[in-house]
């Protein structure tokens, strides 16, 4: 890790701790109930789904298959590298606790369609596809990872689609054919300032009047990512913006008072720190 990134993340951590609020200091009913239902209890957990996801994790953890990885992500340029599936799992896949939080949020929000930008090995796809009322659509730039995601999703029903291509090129088409009036979009692909701003602006342009929640992963990945997140919060198109430290959530086309809240929750932080 570059020293500049290390110091930025350290400074950002202290700033978050001192500026964040617990649920008892939050006046937004939506935010209060989101915390209560998703972080403070397991009311939305489906034990069968979670058992499947844990089995998938054990399988991927032991998979020594080697493939040529085409990186289209945070570096901002494409390059190829030989990797083992087990190494990708260890370095890039969200922890079970983090995926569980995403799953609970998705179950609570009850979206008609869930779109994931950057599926990697498909672990989060298993959690999220199980929470979609109509359909889950994943976008992945690497062909091998896209195929891996498809194979894993077969364990979780048939309400899914995986698109192999660059997020910036495929997202418009995916949004246009997504169904329902309530969307959840999870952005976990290209971790750059330009890509995040471009993708969210495209979402705003394409969703029409549909109620939409956008979860942005790794908002403190770098100073540039956090700058992009900060600018998005200030957009006139964004209603509520919630900062959960590792990821953020913004609402679009919802009748809520414009607010930006940093959320401190002991259960949330404990789950994320434990991995």
C-alpha positions in Angstrom: 0.0 0.0 0.0 1.3 3.4 -0.9 2.1 5.7 2.1 -0.3 8.4 0.9 -3.2 5.9 0.8 -2.3 4.5 4.2 -2.3 8.0 5.8 -5.5 9.0 4.0 -7.3 5.9 5.4 -6.0 6.5 8.9 -7.0 10.1 8.9 -10.4 9.2 7.4 -11.0 6.6 10.1 -10.4 9.0 12.9 -12.6 11.6 11.2 -15.4 9.0 10.8 -15.2 8.0 14.4 -15.7 11.5 15.7 -18.3 12.7 13.2 -20.5 9.6 13.0 -23.8 9.1 14.8 -25.4 6.2 16.6 -29.0 5.3 15.8 -30.1 7.1 19.0 -29.0 10.4 17.5 -30.6 9.9 14.1 -33.9 11.5 13.3 -34.5 9.9 9.9 -37.1 7.1 10.3 -35.8 5.4 7.2 -32.2 5.3 8.5 -33.2 4.3 12.1 -35.3 1.3 10.8 -32.6 0.3 8.4 -30.0 0.1 11.2 -32.5 -1.7 13.5 -33.5 -4.3 11.0 -30.2 -4.9 9.2 -27.5 -4.4 11.7 -29.0 -5.1 15.1 -30.8 -8.4 14.4 -31.0 -11.3 12.0 -34.7 -11.1 11.2 -34.1 -11.1 7.4 -31.6 -14.1 7.4 -32.6 -17.2 5.4 -30.5 -20.0 6.9 -30.7 -22.1 3.7 -29.3 -19.3 1.6 -26.6 -18.5 4.0 -25.6 -22.2 4.2 -25.2 -22.3 0.4 -23.0 -19.2 0.4 -20.8 -20.6 3.1 -20.4 -23.8 1.1 -19.5 -21.7 -2.0 -16.9 -19.9 0.0 -15.2 -23.2 1.1 -15.2 -24.4 -2.5 -13.6 -21.3 -3.9 -11.1 -21.1 -1.0 -9.7 -24.5 -2.0 -9.9 -24.0 -5.8 -6.4 -23.9 -7.2 -7.5 -23.4 -10.9 -5.2 -20.9 -12.7 -6.6 -18.5 -15.2 -5.5 -15.3 -17.0 -7.1 -12.4 -15.3 -8.0 -9.2 -17.3 -8.0 -6.4 -14.8 -10.3 -3.5 -15.8 -10.6 -2.0 -12.3 -8.9 0.3 -9.9 -5.7 0.8 -11.9 -7.6 2.6 -14.6 -6.0 0.6 -17.3 -6.2 -3.0 -18.5 -3.6 -5.7 -17.9 -3.4 -9.4 -17.8 -2.1 -11.6 -15.0 -2.1 -15.3 -14.2 -4.0 -16.0 -10.9 -5.4 -18.8 -8.9 -9.1 -18.8 -8.0 -8.1 -19.3 -4.3 -5.9 -16.2 -4.5 -8.6 -14.1 -6.0 -11.0 -15.3 -3.2 -8.4 -14.4 -0.5 -7.6 -11.0 -1.8 -10.7 -9.7 -3.5 -13.9 -11.3 -2.2 -15.9 -9.6 0.5 -16.0 -11.3 3.9 -19.1 -13.3 4.9 -20.0 -10.6 7.4 -19.9 -7.8 4.9 -21.8 -9.9 2.3 -24.3 -10.7 5.1 -24.9 -7.0 5.6 -25.5 -6.4 1.9 -27.9 -9.3 1.9 -29.8 -8.0 4.9 -30.0 -4.5 3.3 -31.3 -5.9 0.0 -33.9 -8.1 1.8 -35.0 -5.1 3.8 -35.3 -2.7 0.8 -37.2 -5.3 -1.3 -35.9 -4.2 -4.7 -37.5 -5.6 -7.9 -34.2 -5.8 -9.6 -30.7 -5.9 -8.2 -27.7 -4.9 -10.4 -24.2 -5.7 -9.3 -21.3 -4.0 -11.1 -18.2 -6.1 -10.7 -19.1 -9.6 -9.6 -15.6 -11.1 -9.2 -16.1 -14.8 -8.4 -19.8 -14.4 -7.8 -19.9 -14.7 -4.0 -21.9 -11.6 -3.4 -24.1 -12.6 -6.4 -25.3 -15.5 -4.4 -26.4 -13.4 -1.5 -27.9 -10.6 -3.7 -29.7 -12.8 -6.2 -31.5 -14.4 -3.2 -32.9 -11.0 -2.2 -34.2 -9.8 -5.6 -37.9 -10.0 -6.1 -37.7 -10.2 -9.9 -34.2 -10.5 -11.1 -30.5 -10.2 -10.4 -28.1 -8.9 -13.1 -24.4 -9.0 -12.7 -21.8 -7.2 -14.8 -18.2 -8.5 -14.8 -15.3 -7.5 -17.1 -13.3 -10.7 -16.9 -14.6 -13.6 -18.9 -13.5 -16.3 -16.6 -14.9 -14.6 -13.5 -18.2 -14.0 -15.4 -18.5 -17.7 -16.2 -17.6 -18.5 -12.5 -20.4 -16.2 -11.4 -22.9 -17.9 -13.7 -21.9 -21.4 -12.4 -22.4 -20.3 -8.8 -25.7 -18.6 -9.4 -27.1 -21.9 -10.6 -27.2 -22.9 -6.9 -29.5 -20.0 -6.1 -32.4 -20.3 -8.6 -32.9 -19.0 -12.1 -33.8 -15.3 -11.6 -30.4 -14.1 -12.7 -28.3 -12.9 -15.6 -24.6 -12.3 -15.9 -23.1 -9.9 -18.5 -19.5 -10.1 -19.5 -18.1 -6.7 -20.5 -16.9 -3.4 -19.1 -19.2 -1.8 -16.7 -19.1 1.6 -18.5 -20.2 -0.1 -21.7 -22.8 -2.5 -20.4 -24.6 -0.6 -17.6 -26.8 1.6 -19.9 -28.2 -1.5 -21.6 -28.7 -3.4 -18.3 -30.6 -0.4 -16.8 -32.8 -0.1 -19.9 -34.0 -3.7 -19.7 -34.2 -3.9 -15.9 -37.8 -4.4 -14.6 -39.8 -3.0 -11.7 -40.1 0.4 -10.0 -37.6 -0.3 -7.2 -33.9 -0.8 -8.0 -30.8 -1.6 -6.0 -27.5 -1.1 -7.7 -24.2 -2.3 -6.1 -21.1 -0.6 -7.5 -18.0 -2.6 -6.8 -16.0 -2.4 -10.0 -13.7 0.3 -11.2 -12.4 2.1 -8.1 -11.5 5.4 -9.6 -12.9 8.9 -9.3 -13.9 9.1 -13.0 -15.6 5.7 -13.1 -17.7 6.3 -10.0 -18.9 9.7 -11.1 -19.6 8.5 -14.6 -21.5 5.4 -13.5 -23.7 7.2 -11.0 -24.5 10.0 -13.5 -25.4 7.3 -16.0 -27.7 5.6 -13.4 -29.4 9.0 -12.7 -29.9 9.5 -16.4 -31.4 6.1 -17.1 -33.6 5.1 -14.2 -36.3 7.6 -15.2 -38.6 8.0 -12.1 -37.9 4.7 -10.5 -37.0 4.6 -6.8 -33.3 3.6 -6.7 -30.8 2.7 -4.0 -27.1 2.8 -5.0 -24.6 1.1 -2.7 -21.0 2.3 -3.4 -18.4 -0.1 -2.1 -14.9 1.0 -0.8 -15.7 4.7 -0.6 -12.4 5.1 1.3 -10.3 3.0 -1.1 -8.4 6.2 -2.0 -8.6 9.9 -1.6 -10.0 10.2 -5.1 -12.7 7.7 -4.4 -13.7 9.6 -1.3 -13.7 12.8 -3.2 -16.1 11.3 -5.8 -18.3 10.0 -2.9 -18.4 13.5 -1.3 -19.4 15.1 -4.6 -22.1 12.6 -5.2 -23.7 13.3 -1.8 -23.9 17.0 -2.7 -25.7 16.3 -6.0 -29.2 17.7 -6.3 -30.4 14.3 -7.6 -29.4 12.5 -4.3 -31.7 12.5 -1.4 -30.4 10.6 1.6 -26.7 9.6 1.7 -25.5 7.1 4.4 -21.8 6.5 5.2 -21.2 3.1 6.8 -17.4 3.6 6.7 -16.5 0.7 4.2 -19.4 1.5 1.9 -22.0 4.1 1.3 -25.7 4.2 0.2 -27.5 7.0 -1.7 -31.2 7.3 -2.6 -32.6 8.5 -5.9 -36.2 9.5 -6.7 -37.3 9.1 -3.1 -39.3 11.7 -1.1 -36.9 12.1 1.8 -35.2 15.1 3.3 -31.8 15.6 1.9 -29.3 14.5 4.5 -25.8 13.1 4.7 -25.2 10.9 7.8 -22.2 9.0 9.0 -23.5 5.9 10.8 -21.7 4.5 13.9 -23.1 1.1 14.9 -21.2 -1.2 17.2 -22.6 -4.4 15.6 -21.8 -3.1 12.1 -18.2 -2.2 12.9 -17.7 -5.4 14.8 -18.9 -7.5 11.9 -16.7 -5.6 9.4 -13.6 -5.6 11.6 -13.9 -9.3 12.3 -14.1 -10.0 8.6 
